[in-house]
Amino acid sequence: MTTTAEIPHGSPEMLCHELASTAAAAAFHADMAAQYAAVGNVAGALYALRCLIACTKAAAGHGRDLHALKQAEEFA
């Protein structure tokens, strides 16, 4: 297994790793928001939703970077 220290920064592999990590965090926060809402914990649900939004924005950014990198490689 490759550690992140062995993956070159800015490489497609690193971007895929970061995308997977932030998408997993988004899924975790979505589940937490649902669980908090199910038990009536409004503050917890709203906090988890804010975390979900932040993780989703970060994952989308990694996706954009990966897409741009792949397009640049096609034209190189």
C-alpha positions in Angstrom: 0.0 0.0 0.0 1.3 3.5 -0.9 1.3 6.1 1.8 0.5 9.7 1.0 4.1 10.7 1.7 5.1 8.6 -1.3 2.6 10.2 -3.7 3.9 13.3 -5.6 2.0 16.4 -4.7 -0.3 17.6 -7.5 -0.3 14.2 -9.2 -3.5 12.5 -10.3 -3.0 9.9 -7.6 -2.8 12.5 -4.9 -5.9 14.2 -6.2 -7.8 10.9 -6.3 -6.7 10.2 -2.8 -7.9 13.6 -1.6 -11.1 13.3 -3.5 -11.8 9.9 -1.9 -11.0 11.2 1.5 -13.2 14.3 1.3 -16.0 12.3 -0.3 -15.9 9.8 2.6 -15.9 12.7 5.1 -19.0 14.1 3.3 -20.7 10.8 3.6 -19.9 10.6 7.3 -21.3 14.0 8.0 -24.5 13.3 5.9 -25.1 10.2 8.1 -24.5 12.2 11.2 -26.9 14.9 10.1 -29.6 12.2 9.5 -28.9 10.6 12.9 -29.1 14.0 14.7 -32.3 14.9 12.9 -33.8 11.6 13.7 -33.4 12.1 17.4 -34.4 15.8 17.3 -31.0 17.3 17.9 -31.4 20.4 15.7 -28.0 21.9 16.7 -26.2 18.7 15.9 -28.0 18.3 12.6 -27.3 21.8 11.5 -23.6 21.5 12.5 -23.3 18.2 10.6 -24.9 19.9 7.6 -22.4 22.7 7.6 -19.6 20.1 7.8 -21.2 18.2 4.9 -21.3 21.3 2.8 -17.6 22.1 3.5 -16.6 18.6 2.7 -18.7 18.5 -0.5 -17.2 21.8 -1.7 -13.7 20.5 -1.0 -14.4 17.3 -2.9 -15.8 19.3 -5.8 -12.6 21.4 -5.8 -10.5 18.2 -6.0 -12.7 16.9 -8.8 -12.2 20.2 -10.7 -8.5 20.0 -10.2 -8.4 16.4 -11.4 -10.5 17.2 -14.4 -8.2 20.1 -15.4 -5.1 18.0 -14.9 -6.5 15.2 -17.1 -7.5 17.7 -19.8 -4.0 19.3 -19.7 -2.4 15.8 -20.1 -4.5 15.1 -23.1 -3.3 18.2 -24.9 0.3 17.9 -23.9 
